[in-house]
Amino acid sequence: MTFLILAILLILTFFLSEKPDILWICFAMLAAMLVLVFILVWFLSMGYLKFQFNHLIQKHYVEYASLLKL
């Protein structure tokens, strides 16, 4: 959670600065990646994406098995 707050602060300082350096651009990209990873881990921990992937795998497995029987 602390990393998420730091990442948001870095993004805000990047957008509020008048003349961004290449270092600030790298920091902002790193912060955005941290936010995306945090959101992805949060969804995975909720089990939502796991349920979706299992549903898709089972659906394709049934179709593949029916094709093999033909």
N, CA, C and O atoms as a Tripos MOL2 file, in Angstrom:
@<TRIPOS>MOLECULE
protein
  280   279    70     0     0
PROTEIN
NO_CHARGES

@<TRIPOS>ATOM
      1 N           0.8300   -1.2000    0.0000 N.3       1 MET1
      2 CA          0.0000    0.0000    0.0000 C.3       1 MET1
      3 C           0.8660    1.2510    0.0000 C.2       1 MET1
      4 O           0.5230    2.2540   -0.6270 O.2       1 MET1
      5 N           1.9760    1.1880    0.6980 N.am      2 THR2
      6 CA          2.8840    2.3360    0.7220 C.3       2 THR2
      7 C           3.4650    2.5900   -0.6620 C.2       2 THR2
      8 O           3.6240    3.7370   -1.0790 O.2       2 THR2
      9 N           3.7820    1.4970   -1.3770 N.am      3 PHE3
     10 CA          4.3030    1.6620   -2.7330 C.3       3 PHE3
     11 C           3.2770    2.3220   -3.6410 C.2       3 PHE3
     12 O           3.6290    3.1330   -4.4980 O.2       3 PHE3
     13 N           2.0190    1.9760   -3.4550 N.am      4 LEU4
     14 CA          0.9690    2.5770   -4.2770 C.3       4 LEU4
     15 C           0.8770    4.0750   -4.0290 C.2       4 LEU4
     16 O           0.7440    4.8530   -4.9740 O.2       4 LEU4
     17 N           0.9450    4.4870   -2.7720 N.am      5 ILE5
     18 CA          0.8790    5.9170   -2.4510 C.3       5 ILE5
     19 C           2.0940    6.6440   -3.0140 C.2       5 ILE5
     20 O           1.9640    7.7380   -3.5640 O.2       5 ILE5
     21 N           3.2810    6.0400   -2.8810 N.am      6 LEU6
     22 CA          4.4840    6.6530   -3.4400 C.3       6 LEU6
     23 C           4.4080    6.7610   -4.9570 C.2       6 LEU6
     24 O           4.8430    7.7580   -5.5340 O.2       6 LEU6
     25 N           3.8550    5.7380   -5.6030 N.am      7 ALA7
     26 CA          3.7330    5.7710   -7.0540 C.3       7 ALA7
     27 C           2.7880    6.8770   -7.4990 C.2       7 ALA7
     28 O           3.0690    7.5820   -8.4680 O.2       7 ALA7
     29 N           1.6780    7.0320   -6.8030 N.am      8 ILE8
     30 CA          0.7300    8.0930   -7.1510 C.3       8 ILE8
     31 C           1.3600    9.4640   -6.9370 C.2       8 ILE8
     32 O           1.1510   10.3730   -7.7400 O.2       8 ILE8
     33 N           2.1260    9.6220   -5.8640 N.am      9 LEU9
     34 CA          2.8120   10.8930   -5.6210 C.3       9 LEU9
     35 C           3.8420   11.1900   -6.7060 C.2       9 LEU9
     36 O           3.9800   12.3380   -7.1280 O.2       9 LEU9
     37 N           4.5600   10.1730   -7.1590 N.am     10 LEU10
     38 CA          5.5320   10.3830   -8.2320 C.3      10 LEU10
     39 C           4.8520   10.8020   -9.5250 C.2      10 LEU10
     40 O           5.3440   11.6800  -10.2340 O.2      10 LEU10
     41 N           3.7160   10.1720   -9.8350 N.am     11 ILE11
     42 CA          2.9850   10.5490  -11.0490 C.3      11 ILE11
     43 C           2.4900   11.9830  -10.9430 C.2      11 ILE11
     44 O           2.5710   12.7410  -11.9090 O.2      11 ILE11
     45 N           1.9790   12.3620   -9.7740 N.am     12 LEU12
     46 CA          1.4880   13.7300   -9.5930 C.3      12 LEU12
     47 C           2.6130   14.7520   -9.6960 C.2      12 LEU12
     48 O           2.4350   15.8030  -10.3120 O.2      12 LEU12
     49 N           3.7680   14.4610   -9.1020 N.am     13 THR13
     50 CA          4.8770   15.4140   -9.2030 C.3      13 THR13
     51 C           5.3800   15.5220  -10.6300 C.2      13 THR13
     52 O           5.8460   16.5840  -11.0420 O.2      13 THR13
     53 N           5.2940   14.4340  -11.3940 N.am     14 PHE14
     54 CA          5.7030   14.4950  -12.8000 C.3      14 PHE14
     55 C           4.7810   15.4130  -13.5870 C.2      14 PHE14
     56 O           5.2450   16.2140  -14.3980 O.2      14 PHE14
     57 N           3.4810   15.3020  -13.3530 N.am     15 PHE15
     58 CA          2.5440   16.1310  -14.1080 C.3      15 PHE15
     59 C           2.5300   17.5800  -13.6280 C.2      15 PHE15
     60 O           2.1960   18.4790  -14.4000 O.2      15 PHE15
     61 N           2.8870   17.8180  -12.3700 N.am     16 LEU16
     62 CA          2.8790   19.1810  -11.8520 C.3      16 LEU16
     63 C           4.1900   19.9170  -12.0970 C.2      16 LEU16
     64 O           4.2370   21.1400  -11.9660 O.2      16 LEU16
     65 N           5.2520   19.2040  -12.4480 N.am     17 SER17
     66 CA          6.5270   19.8770  -12.6930 C.3      17 SER17
     67 C           6.4800   20.5910  -14.0410 C.2      17 SER17
     68 O           5.8230   20.1400  -14.9790 O.2      17 SER17
     69 N           7.1930   21.7210  -14.1150 N.am     18 GLU18
     70 CA          7.1310   22.5410  -15.3270 C.3      18 GLU18
     71 C           7.9690   21.9490  -16.4500 C.2      18 GLU18
     72 O           7.5230   21.8820  -17.5960 O.2      18 GLU18
     73 N           9.1830   21.5210  -16.1190 N.am     19 LYS19
     74 CA         10.0910   21.0040  -17.1380 C.3      19 LYS19
     75 C          10.5490   19.6100  -16.7280 C.2      19 LYS19
     76 O          11.5120   19.4870  -15.9710 O.2      19 LYS19
     77 N           9.8990   18.5710  -17.1970 N.am     20 PRO20
     78 CA         10.2680   17.2210  -16.7440 C.3      20 PRO20
     79 C          11.5810   16.7450  -17.3620 C.2      20 PRO20
     80 O          11.7850   16.8570  -18.5710 O.2      20 PRO20
     81 N          12.4600   16.2200  -16.5290 N.am     21 ASP21
     82 CA         13.7060   15.6290  -17.0110 C.3      21 ASP21
     83 C          13.4400   14.1890  -17.4310 C.2      21 ASP21
     84 O          12.3520   13.6520  -17.2210 O.2      21 ASP21
     85 N          14.4580   13.5780  -18.0290 N.am     22 ILE22
     86 CA         14.3280   12.1670  -18.3980 C.3      22 ILE22
     87 C          14.2370   11.3030  -17.1420 C.2      22 ILE22
     88 O          13.6160   10.2400  -17.1560 O.2      22 ILE22
     89 N          14.8640   11.7670  -16.0520 N.am     23 LEU23
     90 CA         14.8010   11.0210  -14.7940 C.3      23 LEU23
     91 C          13.3760   10.9890  -14.2510 C.2      23 LEU23
     92 O          12.9140    9.9550  -13.7680 O.2      23 LEU23
     93 N          12.6830   12.1230  -14.3320 N.am     24 TRP24
     94 CA         11.2970   12.1670  -13.8590 C.3      24 TRP24
     95 C          10.3900   11.3170  -14.7450 C.2      24 TRP24
     96 O           9.4320   10.7120  -14.2650 O.2      24 TRP24
     97 N          10.7000   11.2750  -16.0410 N.am     25 ILE25
     98 CA          9.9040   10.4260  -16.9420 C.3      25 ILE25
     99 C          10.0780    8.9550  -16.5510 C.2      25 ILE25
    100 O           9.1100    8.1960  -16.5190 O.2      25 ILE25
    101 N          11.3200    8.5620  -16.2550 N.am     26 CYS26
    102 CA         11.5730    7.1750  -15.8260 C.3      26 CYS26
    103 C          10.8620    6.8690  -14.5100 C.2      26 CYS26
    104 O          10.2800    5.7980  -14.3400 O.2      26 CYS26
    105 N          10.9180    7.8350  -13.5730 N.am     27 PHE27
    106 CA         10.2330    7.6310  -12.2970 C.3      27 PHE27
    107 C           8.7290    7.4960  -12.4830 C.2      27 PHE27
    108 O           8.0900    6.6660  -11.8370 O.2      27 PHE27
    109 N           8.1630    8.3130  -13.3680 N.am     28 ALA28
    110 CA          6.7200    8.2480  -13.5980 C.3      28 ALA28
    111 C           6.3280    6.9300  -14.2630 C.2      28 ALA28
    112 O           5.2950    6.3480  -13.9320 O.2      28 ALA28
    113 N           7.1550    6.4590  -15.2010 N.am     29 MET29
    114 CA          6.8580    5.1730  -15.8390 C.3      29 MET29
    115 C           6.9540    4.0290  -14.8290 C.2      29 MET29
    116 O           6.1400    3.1070  -14.8460 O.2      29 MET29
    117 N           7.9540    4.0980  -13.9530 N.am     30 LEU30
    118 CA          8.0890    3.0840  -12.9110 C.3      30 LEU30
    119 C           6.9050    3.1170  -11.9570 C.2      30 LEU30
    120 O           6.4080    2.0720  -11.5360 O.2      30 LEU30
    121 N           6.4580    4.3140  -11.6190 N.am     31 ALA31
    122 CA          5.3080    4.4430  -10.7280 C.3      31 ALA31
    123 C           4.0430    3.8970  -11.3800 C.2      31 ALA31
    124 O           3.2420    3.2270  -10.7280 O.2      31 ALA31
    125 N           3.8670    4.1860  -12.6720 N.am     32 ALA32
    126 CA          2.6930    3.6610  -13.3710 C.3      32 ALA32
    127 C           2.7330    2.1350  -13.4340 C.2      32 ALA32
    128 O           1.6990    1.4820  -13.2980 O.2      32 ALA32
    129 N           3.9200    1.5660  -13.6390 N.am     33 MET33
    130 CA          4.0320    0.1130  -13.6590 C.3      33 MET33
    131 C           3.7140   -0.4790  -12.2910 C.2      33 MET33
    132 O           3.0790   -1.5300  -12.2000 O.2      33 MET33
    133 N           4.1530    0.1960  -11.2200 N.am     34 LEU34
    134 CA          3.8320   -0.2880   -9.8740 C.3      34 LEU34
    135 C           2.3310   -0.2810   -9.6210 C.2      34 LEU34
    136 O           1.7920   -1.2050   -9.0120 O.2      34 LEU34
    137 N           1.6580    0.7690  -10.0940 N.am     35 VAL35
    138 CA          0.2060    0.8430   -9.9190 C.3      35 VAL35
    139 C          -0.4750   -0.2860  -10.6810 C.2      35 VAL35
    140 O          -1.3840   -0.9280  -10.1560 O.2      35 VAL35
    141 N          -0.0400   -0.5340  -11.9190 N.am     36 LEU36
    142 CA         -0.6500   -1.6040  -12.7160 C.3      36 LEU36
    143 C          -0.4110   -2.9780  -12.0890 C.2      36 LEU36
    144 O          -1.3120   -3.8160  -12.0680 O.2      36 LEU36
    145 N           0.7970   -3.2090  -11.5800 N.am     37 VAL37
    146 CA          1.0910   -4.4910  -10.9340 C.3      37 VAL37
    147 C           0.2490   -4.6590   -9.6770 C.2      37 VAL37
    148 O          -0.2450   -5.7500   -9.3970 O.2      37 VAL37
    149 N           0.0860   -3.5680   -8.9130 N.am     38 PHE38
    150 CA         -0.7310   -3.6460   -7.7020 C.3      38 PHE38
    151 C          -2.1800   -3.9920   -8.0440 C.2      38 PHE38
    152 O          -2.7980   -4.8170   -7.3710 O.2      38 PHE38
    153 N          -2.7210   -3.3630   -9.0870 N.am     39 ILE39
    154 CA         -4.1050   -3.6410   -9.4860 C.3      39 ILE39
    155 C          -4.2410   -5.0890   -9.9570 C.2      39 ILE39
    156 O          -5.2180   -5.7600   -9.6250 O.2      39 ILE39
    157 N          -3.2600   -5.5750  -10.7340 N.am     40 LEU40
    158 CA         -3.3090   -6.9510  -11.2250 C.3      40 LEU40
    159 C          -3.2390   -7.9520  -10.0780 C.2      40 LEU40
    160 O          -3.9840   -8.9330  -10.0640 O.2      40 LEU40
    161 N          -2.3450   -7.7100   -9.1110 N.am     41 VAL41
    162 CA         -2.2340   -8.6080   -7.9550 C.3      41 VAL41
    163 C          -3.5130   -8.5790   -7.1350 C.2      41 VAL41
    164 O          -3.9410   -9.6060   -6.6090 O.2      41 VAL41
    165 N          -4.1240   -7.4040   -7.0260 N.am     42 TRP42
    166 CA         -5.3720   -7.2870   -6.2720 C.3      42 TRP42
    167 C          -6.4820   -8.1020   -6.9270 C.2      42 TRP42
    168 O          -7.2280   -8.7990   -6.2390 O.2      42 TRP42
    169 N          -6.5970   -8.0180   -8.2630 N.am     43 PHE43
    170 CA         -7.6130   -8.8040   -8.9580 C.3      43 PHE43
    171 C          -7.3310  -10.2940   -8.8380 C.2      43 PHE43
    172 O          -8.2540  -11.0920   -8.6680 O.2      43 PHE43
    173 N          -6.0560  -10.6740   -8.9240 N.am     44 LEU44
    174 CA         -5.7150  -12.0920   -8.7970 C.3      44 LEU44
    175 C          -6.0000  -12.6060   -7.3960 C.2      44 LEU44
    176 O          -6.4370  -13.7440   -7.2280 O.2      44 LEU44
    177 N          -5.7560  -11.7740   -6.3900 N.am     45 SER45
    178 CA         -6.0260  -12.2170   -5.0230 C.3      45 SER45
    179 C          -7.5220  -12.3370   -4.7670 C.2      45 SER45
    180 O          -7.9450  -13.1260   -3.9210 O.2      45 SER45
    181 N          -8.3220  -11.5660   -5.4860 N.am     46 MET46
    182 CA         -9.7700  -11.6930   -5.3330 C.3      46 MET46
    183 C         -10.2850  -12.9640   -5.9900 C.2      46 MET46
    184 O         -11.3850  -13.4190   -5.6780 O.2      46 MET46
    185 N          -9.5010  -13.5430   -6.9000 N.am     47 GLY47
    186 CA         -9.9110  -14.7670   -7.5570 C.3      47 GLY47
    187 C         -10.7810  -14.5410   -8.7700 C.2      47 GLY47
    188 O         -11.2680  -15.5040   -9.3620 O.2      47 GLY47
    189 N         -10.9940  -13.2870   -9.1610 N.am     48 TYR48
    190 CA        -11.8730  -13.0040  -10.2990 C.3      48 TYR48
    191 C         -11.2400  -13.4780  -11.6010 C.2      48 TYR48
    192 O         -11.8900  -14.1470  -12.4050 O.2      48 TYR48
    193 N          -9.9700  -13.1320  -11.8090 N.am     49 LEU49
    194 CA         -9.3140  -13.5150  -13.0560 C.3      49 LEU49
    195 C          -9.1060  -15.0200  -13.1220 C.2      49 LEU49
    196 O          -9.1940  -15.6160  -14.1960 O.2      49 LEU49
    197 N          -8.8280  -15.6390  -11.9710 N.am     50 LYS50
    198 CA         -8.6310  -17.0840  -11.9400 C.3      50 LYS50
    199 C          -9.9110  -17.7990  -12.3760 C.2      50 LYS50
    200 O          -9.8610  -18.7690  -13.1320 O.2      50 LYS50
    201 N         -11.0490  -17.3160  -11.8970 N.am     51 PHE51
    202 CA        -12.3230  -17.9150  -12.2800 C.3      51 PHE51
    203 C         -12.5570  -17.7570  -13.7770 C.2      51 PHE51
    204 O         -13.0030  -18.6950  -14.4380 O.2      51 PHE51
    205 N         -12.2610  -16.5880  -14.3100 N.am     52 GLN52
    206 CA        -12.4550  -16.3530  -15.7380 C.3      52 GLN52
    207 C         -11.5590  -17.2690  -16.5700 C.2      52 GLN52
    208 O         -12.0170  -17.8460  -17.5560 O.2      52 GLN52
    209 N         -10.2780  -17.4120  -16.1830 N.am     53 PHE53
    210 CA         -9.3640  -18.2580  -16.9330 C.3      53 PHE53
    211 C          -9.7920  -19.7150  -16.8640 C.2      53 PHE53
    212 O          -9.7400  -20.4200  -17.8720 O.2      53 PHE53
    213 N         -10.2150  -20.1770  -15.6930 N.am     54 ASN54
    214 CA        -10.6660  -21.5620  -15.5670 C.3      54 ASN54
    215 C         -11.8790  -21.8220  -16.4440 C.2      54 ASN54
    216 O         -11.9850  -22.8840  -17.0570 O.2      54 ASN54
    217 N         -12.7900  -20.8690  -16.5090 N.am     55 HIS55
    218 CA        -13.9840  -21.0210  -17.3350 C.3      55 HIS55
    219 C         -13.6060  -21.1320  -18.8100 C.2      55 HIS55
    220 O         -14.1370  -21.9810  -19.5270 O.2      55 HIS55
    221 N         -12.6860  -20.2740  -19.2670 N.am     56 LEU56
    222 CA        -12.2660  -20.3180  -20.6680 C.3      56 LEU56
    223 C         -11.5320  -21.6100  -20.9920 C.2      56 LEU56
    224 O         -11.7400  -22.1920  -22.0570 O.2      56 LEU56
    225 N         -10.6740  -22.0630  -20.0840 N.am     57 ILE57
    226 CA         -9.9200  -23.2930  -20.3290 C.3      57 ILE57
    227 C         -10.8660  -24.4840  -20.4070 C.2      57 ILE57
    228 O         -10.7160  -25.3320  -21.2870 O.2      57 ILE57
    229 N         -11.8320  -24.5630  -19.5080 N.am     58 GLN58
    230 CA        -12.7810  -25.6750  -19.5360 C.3      58 GLN58
    231 C         -13.6150  -25.6480  -20.8080 C.2      58 GLN58
    232 O         -13.8920  -26.7000  -21.3840 O.2      58 GLN58
    233 N         -14.0170  -24.4710  -21.2520 N.am     59 LYS59
    234 CA        -14.8280  -24.3530  -22.4650 C.3      59 LYS59
    235 C         -14.0480  -24.8520  -23.6830 C.2      59 LYS59
    236 O         -14.5800  -25.6090  -24.4950 O.2      59 LYS59
    237 N         -12.7780  -24.4240  -23.8100 N.am     60 HIS60
    238 CA        -11.9800  -24.8450  -24.9610 C.3      60 HIS60
    239 C         -11.6080  -26.3190  -24.8630 C.2      60 HIS60
    240 O         -11.4820  -26.9930  -25.8850 O.2      60 HIS60
    241 N         -11.4330  -26.8240  -23.6550 N.am     61 TYR61
    242 CA        -11.0990  -28.2340  -23.4920 C.3      61 TYR61
    243 C         -12.2590  -29.1160  -23.9430 C.2      61 TYR61
    244 O         -12.0450  -30.1510  -24.5750 O.2      61 TYR61
    245 N         -13.4740  -28.7140  -23.6230 N.am     62 VAL62
    246 CA        -14.6500  -29.4880  -24.0450 C.3      62 VAL62
    247 C         -14.7600  -29.4720  -25.5660 C.2      62 VAL62
    248 O         -15.0560  -30.5010  -26.1740 O.2      62 VAL62
    249 N         -14.5260  -28.3140  -26.1870 N.am     63 GLU63
    250 CA        -14.5850  -28.2410  -27.6510 C.3      63 GLU63
    251 C         -13.4990  -29.1090  -28.2810 C.2      63 GLU63
    252 O         -13.7540  -29.7970  -29.2700 O.2      63 GLU63
    253 N         -12.2910  -29.0850  -27.7190 N.am     64 TYR64
    254 CA        -11.1860  -29.8690  -28.2490 C.3      64 TYR64
    255 C         -11.4510  -31.3650  -28.0920 C.2      64 TYR64
    256 O         -11.1490  -32.1530  -28.9880 O.2      64 TYR64
    257 N         -12.0170  -31.7490  -26.9510 N.am     65 ALA65
    258 CA        -12.3250  -33.1630  -26.7240 C.3      65 ALA65
    259 C         -13.4010  -33.6470  -27.6890 C.2      65 ALA65
    260 O         -13.3420  -34.7790  -28.1700 O.2      65 ALA65
    261 N         -14.3790  -32.7990  -27.9700 N.am     66 SER66
    262 CA        -15.4300  -33.2080  -28.9080 C.3      66 SER66
    263 C         -14.8770  -33.3210  -30.3260 C.2      66 SER66
    264 O         -15.3380  -34.1620  -31.0980 O.2      66 SER66
    265 N         -13.9000  -32.4920  -30.6830 N.am     67 LEU67
    266 CA        -13.2770  -32.6090  -32.0040 C.3      67 LEU67
    267 C         -12.4540  -33.8890  -32.1110 C.2      67 LEU67
    268 O         -12.4090  -34.5030  -33.1770 O.2      67 LEU67
    269 N         -11.8100  -34.2970  -31.0340 N.am     68 LEU68
    270 CA        -11.0090  -35.5200  -31.0660 C.3      68 LEU68
    271 C         -11.8900  -36.7570  -31.2150 C.2      68 LEU68
    272 O         -11.4710  -37.7460  -31.8170 O.2      68 LEU68
    273 N         -13.0930  -36.7100  -30.6790 N.am     69 LYS69
    274 CA        -13.9920  -37.8640  -30.7820 C.3      69 LYS69
    275 C         -14.4910  -38.0550  -32.2070 C.2      69 LYS69
    276 O         -14.8210  -39.1710  -32.6070 O.2      69 LYS69
    277 N         -14.5480  -36.9660  -32.9780 N.am     70 LEU70
    278 CA        -14.9710  -37.0870  -34.3730 C.3      70 LEU70
    279 C         -13.8640  -37.7450  -35.1600 C.2      70 LEU70
    280 O         -14.0020  -37.9500  -36.3660 O.2      70 LEU70
@<TRIPOS>BOND
     1     1     2 1
     2     2     3 1
     3     3     4 2
     4     3     5 am
     5     5     6 1
     6     6     7 1
     7     7     8 2
     8     7     9 am
     9     9    10 1
    10    10    11 1
    11    11    12 2
    12    11    13 am
    13    13    14 1
    14    14    15 1
    15    15    16 2
    16    15    17 am
    17    17    18 1
    18    18    19 1
    19    19    20 2
    20    19    21 am
    21    21    22 1
    22    22    23 1
    23    23    24 2
    24    23    25 am
    25    25    26 1
    26    26    27 1
    27    27    28 2
    28    27    29 am
    29    29    30 1
    30    30    31 1
    31    31    32 2
    32    31    33 am
    33    33    34 1
    34    34    35 1
    35    35    36 2
    36    35    37 am
    37    37    38 1
    38    38    39 1
    39    39    40 2
    40    39    41 am
    41    41    42 1
    42    42    43 1
    43    43    44 2
    44    43    45 am
    45    45    46 1
    46    46    47 1
    47    47    48 2
    48    47    49 am
    49    49    50 1
    50    50    51 1
    51    51    52 2
    52    51    53 am
    53    53    54 1
    54    54    55 1
    55    55    56 2
    56    55    57 am
    57    57    58 1
    58    58    59 1
    59    59    60 2
    60    59    61 am
    61    61    62 1
    62    62    63 1
    63    63    64 2
    64    63    65 am
    65    65    66 1
    66    66    67 1
    67    67    68 2
    68    67    69 am
    69    69    70 1
    70    70    71 1
    71    71    72 2
    72    71    73 am
    73    73    74 1
    74    74    75 1
    75    75    76 2
    76    75    77 am
    77    77    78 1
    78    78    79 1
    79    79    80 2
    80    79    81 am
    81    81    82 1
    82    82    83 1
    83    83    84 2
    84    83    85 am
    85    85    86 1
    86    86    87 1
    87    87    88 2
    88    87    89 am
    89    89    90 1
    90    90    91 1
    91    91    92 2
    92    91    93 am
    93    93    94 1
    94    94    95 1
    95    95    96 2
    96    95    97 am
    97    97    98 1
    98    98    99 1
    99    99   100 2
   100    99   101 am
   101   101   102 1
   102   102   103 1
   103   103   104 2
   104   103   105 am
   105   105   106 1
   106   106   107 1
   107   107   108 2
   108   107   109 am
   109   109   110 1
   110   110   111 1
   111   111   112 2
   112   111   113 am
   113   113   114 1
   114   114   115 1
   115   115   116 2
   116   115   117 am
   117   117   118 1
   118   118   119 1
   119   119   120 2
   120   119   121 am
   121   121   122 1
   122   122   123 1
   123   123   124 2
   124   123   125 am
   125   125   126 1
   126   126   127 1
   127   127   128 2
   128   127   129 am
   129   129   130 1
   130   130   131 1
   131   131   132 2
   132   131   133 am
   133   133   134 1
   134   134   135 1
   135   135   136 2
   136   135   137 am
   137   137   138 1
   138   138   139 1
   139   139   140 2
   140   139   141 am
   141   141   142 1
   142   142   143 1
   143   143   144 2
   144   143   145 am
   145   145   146 1
   146   146   147 1
   147   147   148 2
   148   147   149 am
   149   149   150 1
   150   150   151 1
   151   151   152 2
   152   151   153 am
   153   153   154 1
   154   154   155 1
   155   155   156 2
   156   155   157 am
   157   157   158 1
   158   158   159 1
   159   159   160 2
   160   159   161 am
   161   161   162 1
   162   162   163 1
   163   163   164 2
   164   163   165 am
   165   165   166 1
   166   166   167 1
   167   167   168 2
   168   167   169 am
   169   169   170 1
   170   170   171 1
   171   171   172 2
   172   171   173 am
   173   173   174 1
   174   174   175 1
   175   175   176 2
   176   175   177 am
   177   177   178 1
   178   178   179 1
   179   179   180 2
   180   179   181 am
   181   181   182 1
   182   182   183 1
   183   183   184 2
   184   183   185 am
   185   185   186 1
   186   186   187 1
   187   187   188 2
   188   187   189 am
   189   189   190 1
   190   190   191 1
   191   191   192 2
   192   191   193 am
   193   193   194 1
   194   194   195 1
   195   195   196 2
   196   195   197 am
   197   197   198 1
   198   198   199 1
   199   199   200 2
   200   199   201 am
   201   201   202 1
   202   202   203 1
   203   203   204 2
   204   203   205 am
   205   205   206 1
   206   206   207 1
   207   207   208 2
   208   207   209 am
   209   209   210 1
   210   210   211 1
   211   211   212 2
   212   211   213 am
   213   213   214 1
   214   214   215 1
   215   215   216 2
   216   215   217 am
   217   217   218 1
   218   218   219 1
   219   219   220 2
   220   219   221 am
   221   221   222 1
   222   222   223 1
   223   223   224 2
   224   223   225 am
   225   225   226 1
   226   226   227 1
   227   227   228 2
   228   227   229 am
   229   229   230 1
   230   230   231 1
   231   231   232 2
   232   231   233 am
   233   233   234 1
   234   234   235 1
   235   235   236 2
   236   235   237 am
   237   237   238 1
   238   238   239 1
   239   239   240 2
   240   239   241 am
   241   241   242 1
   242   242   243 1
   243   243   244 2
   244   243   245 am
   245   245   246 1
   246   246   247 1
   247   247   248 2
   248   247   249 am
   249   249   250 1
   250   250   251 1
   251   251   252 2
   252   251   253 am
   253   253   254 1
   254   254   255 1
   255   255   256 2
   256   255   257 am
   257   257   258 1
   258   258   259 1
   259   259   260 2
   260   259   261 am
   261   261   262 1
   262   262   263 1
   263   263   264 2
   264   263   265 am
   265   265   266 1
   266   266   267 1
   267   267   268 2
   268   267   269 am
   269   269   270 1
   270   270   271 1
   271   271   272 2
   272   271   273 am
   273   273   274 1
   274   274   275 1
   275   275   276 2
   276   275   277 am
   277   277   278 1
   278   278   279 1
   279   279   280 2
@<TRIPOS>SUBSTRUCTURE
     1 MET1         2 RESIDUE 1 A MET
     2 THR2         6 RESIDUE 1 A THR
     3 PHE3        10 RESIDUE 1 A PHE
     4 LEU4        14 RESIDUE 1 A LEU
     5 ILE5        18 RESIDUE 1 A ILE
     6 LEU6        22 RESIDUE 1 A LEU
     7 ALA7        26 RESIDUE 1 A ALA
     8 ILE8        30 RESIDUE 1 A ILE
     9 LEU9        34 RESIDUE 1 A LEU
    10 LEU10       38 RESIDUE 1 A LEU
    11 ILE11       42 RESIDUE 1 A ILE
    12 LEU12       46 RESIDUE 1 A LEU
    13 THR13       50 RESIDUE 1 A THR
    14 PHE14       54 RESIDUE 1 A PHE
    15 PHE15       58 RESIDUE 1 A PHE
    16 LEU16       62 RESIDUE 1 A LEU
    17 SER17       66 RESIDUE 1 A SER
    18 GLU18       70 RESIDUE 1 A GLU
    19 LYS19       74 RESIDUE 1 A LYS
    20 PRO20       78 RESIDUE 1 A PRO
    21 ASP21       82 RESIDUE 1 A ASP
    22 ILE22       86 RESIDUE 1 A ILE
    23 LEU23       90 RESIDUE 1 A LEU
    24 TRP24       94 RESIDUE 1 A TRP
    25 ILE25       98 RESIDUE 1 A ILE
    26 CYS26      102 RESIDUE 1 A CYS
    27 PHE27      106 RESIDUE 1 A PHE
    28 ALA28      110 RESIDUE 1 A ALA
    29 MET29      114 RESIDUE 1 A MET
    30 LEU30      118 RESIDUE 1 A LEU
    31 ALA31      122 RESIDUE 1 A ALA
    32 ALA32      126 RESIDUE 1 A ALA
    33 MET33      130 RESIDUE 1 A MET
    34 LEU34      134 RESIDUE 1 A LEU
    35 VAL35      138 RESIDUE 1 A VAL
    36 LEU36      142 RESIDUE 1 A LEU
    37 VAL37      146 RESIDUE 1 A VAL
    38 PHE38      150 RESIDUE 1 A PHE
    39 ILE39      154 RESIDUE 1 A ILE
    40 LEU40      158 RESIDUE 1 A LEU
    41 VAL41      162 RESIDUE 1 A VAL
    42 TRP42      166 RESIDUE 1 A TRP
    43 PHE43      170 RESIDUE 1 A PHE
    44 LEU44      174 RESIDUE 1 A LEU
    45 SER45      178 RESIDUE 1 A SER
    46 MET46      182 RESIDUE 1 A MET
    47 GLY47      186 RESIDUE 1 A GLY
    48 TYR48      190 RESIDUE 1 A TYR
    49 LEU49      194 RESIDUE 1 A LEU
    50 LYS50      198 RESIDUE 1 A LYS
    51 PHE51      202 RESIDUE 1 A PHE
    52 GLN52      206 RESIDUE 1 A GLN
    53 PHE53      210 RESIDUE 1 A PHE
    54 ASN54      214 RESIDUE 1 A ASN
    55 HIS55      218 RESIDUE 1 A HIS
    56 LEU56      222 RESIDUE 1 A LEU
    57 ILE57      226 RESIDUE 1 A ILE
    58 GLN58      230 RESIDUE 1 A GLN
    59 LYS59      234 RESIDUE 1 A LYS
    60 HIS60      238 RESIDUE 1 A HIS
    61 TYR61      242 RESIDUE 1 A TYR
    62 VAL62      246 RESIDUE 1 A VAL
    63 GLU63      250 RESIDUE 1 A GLU
    64 TYR64      254 RESIDUE 1 A TYR
    65 ALA65      258 RESIDUE 1 A ALA
    66 SER66      262 RESIDUE 1 A SER
    67 LEU67      266 RESIDUE 1 A LEU
    68 LEU68      270 RESIDUE 1 A LEU
    69 LYS69      274 RESIDUE 1 A LYS
    70 LEU70      278 RESIDUE 1 A LEU
